[in-house]
Amino acid sequence: MSYLSNLQNNTFYSFSNAAFGIIWYFFWTWFTFEKPACHPTISQAELIYIENSIGPVSKTLPTLKTTPWKAMLTSTPVYAIIVANFCRSWTFYLLLLSQPMFFKEVLQLEVKQSGFLGALPHLLMTIVVPIGGYSADYLRRRDYLTTTGVRKLFNCGGFGMEAIFLLVVAYARNQVAILMGLILAVGFSGFAIS
């Protein structure tokens, strides 16, 4: 009987998600436009401000011939970004997949506790990402750092702090220290994502 009630609950949530998706689709198609000039209620002052802020926009789409393939494929920074994000994604998905088993087998936590504690790191990251984005914009706007400097600081700082706190998780013997290390590791990675 419990299987049937679980199936009914899952069906309810599936239909609820589908309904929300359909509502969101209509909301999106009614309230978004291809470009600011197509918006029916935008004022001329807003349009000028937005277009001047964006800067010149190419009217032609890039083709295979106009894309600077050689410059991209021989660029060291491009490979640095690829390697950094590959390693970060590897760590993130490894944590995401292994975290429940780690909570159960190593920390001896029940499912209810591990569900809440497993959500905390990602909740902190959800808070850190906008703060990191705002901070990065602030540093660039005030000319404290160049765009490249901001990217290096936030990418290396976010990934570096994540690595340090994951080392805490690996070597700590205290349950609280392990949980705090895990929460802070995922939280600090939000700076690299912002």
DRENDO-572203 format. One line per field, with one value per residue (C-alpha): residue in one letter; x, y, z. Coordinates in steps of 0.25 Angstrom, whole numbers. Example, Ala and Ser with C-alpha at 12.3 -4.5 7.8 and 13.67 -1.06 7.14 Angstrom:
residues 2
code	(A/S)
X	(49/55)
Y	(-18/-4)
Z	(31/29)
//
This chain:
residues 194
code	(M/S/Y/L/S/N/L/Q/N/N/T/F/Y/S/F/S/N/A/A/F/G/I/I/W/Y/F/F/W/T/W/F/T/F/E/K/P/A/C/H/P/T/I/S/Q/A/E/L/I/Y/I/E/N/S/I/G/P/V/S/K/T/L/P/T/L/K/T/T/P/W/K/A/M/L/T/S/T/P/V/Y/A/I/I/V/A/N/F/C/R/S/W/T/F/Y/L/L/L/L/S/Q/P/M/F/F/K/E/V/L/Q/L/E/V/K/Q/S/G/F/L/G/A/L/P/H/L/L/M/T/I/V/V/P/I/G/G/Y/S/A/D/Y/L/R/R/R/D/Y/L/T/T/T/G/V/R/K/L/F/N/C/G/G/F/G/M/E/A/I/F/L/L/V/V/A/Y/A/R/N/Q/V/A/I/L/M/G/L/I/L/A/V/G/F/S/G/F/A/I/S)
X	(0/11/17/3/3/18/14/2/11/21/10/5/19/21/9/11/25/19/8/19/27/15/12/26/27/15/21/34/28/19/29/42/47/58/64/61/56/45/39/26/27/41/44/53/63/63/66/77/83/83/88/99/103/103/112/113/107/110/99/105/106/120/123/133/143/142/143/158/160/176/176/166/173/187/183/188/177/167/173/175/160/157/166/161/146/148/154/144/133/139/140/126/119/127/123/108/108/117/111/99/108/119/108/103/115/126/118/107/96/81/74/66/79/87/77/77/92/94/86/94/106/98/89/102/107/93/96/111/109/101/110/122/117/113/127/134/126/129/144/144/135/144/156/162/165/165/155/166/170/156/155/168/165/151/154/167/161/149/155/167/158/150/162/167/153/153/166/160/149/159/167/158/153/142/128/126/139/136/122/127/139/129/119/130/137/124/121/134/133/122/132/138/125/121)
Y	(0/10/7/12/25/28/26/36/46/45/46/59/65/61/68/80/82/80/91/100/98/101/114/118/116/126/136/135/137/148/156/154/160/157/171/184/191/181/183/190/198/203/218/224/228/214/208/218/215/200/200/210/201/188/195/191/178/171/169/157/143/137/126/114/123/136/129/130/115/116/127/119/106/112/121/117/124/116/103/108/111/97/90/98/96/81/79/87/80/66/70/76/63/54/61/61/46/41/51/42/30/38/43/29/21/30/40/30/40/36/39/51/57/55/61/74/74/71/83/93/94/97/107/114/114/119/131/133/133/146/152/148/154/167/168/165/176/185/182/184/197/204/200/193/181/178/168/158/161/159/146/141/145/139/127/123/128/120/107/109/111/99/90/95/91/78/75/78/68/58/59/63/53/62/61/76/79/70/76/90/87/81/93/103/96/96/110/116/110/119/131/123/121/136)
Z	(0/3/-11/-17/-8/-12/-27/-25/-18/-29/-40/-33/-32/-47/-51/-42/-49/-63/-59/-54/-66/-76/-67/-68/-83/-85/-75/-83/-97/-92/-84/-92/-105/-115/-113/-105/-117/-119/-105/-106/-93/-92/-92/-102/-91/-86/-100/-102/-88/-91/-105/-101/-89/-98/-108/-123/-126/-139/-148/-155/-149/-148/-158/-157/-166/-157/-144/-139/-137/-137/-127/-118/-119/-116/-105/-91/-83/-91/-86/-72/-72/-78/-68/-56/-59/-62/-49/-42/-49/-45/-31/-31/-37/-29/-16/-21/-24/-12/-1/3/4/12/22/24/25/30/39/43/40/37/24/30/36/24/14/22/24/9/5/14/5/-7/0/4/-10/-14/-5/-9/-24/-24/-14/-22/-35/-28/-22/-35/-42/-30/-32/-47/-47/-36/-44/-33/-42/-57/-62/-63/-49/-44/-51/-46/-32/-31/-39/-32/-18/-20/-24/-15/-3/-7/-8/6/12/5/11/25/21/17/30/41/51/57/51/53/46/35/32/34/24/14/15/14/2/-6/-2/-6/-19/-22/-23/-35/-42/-40)
//
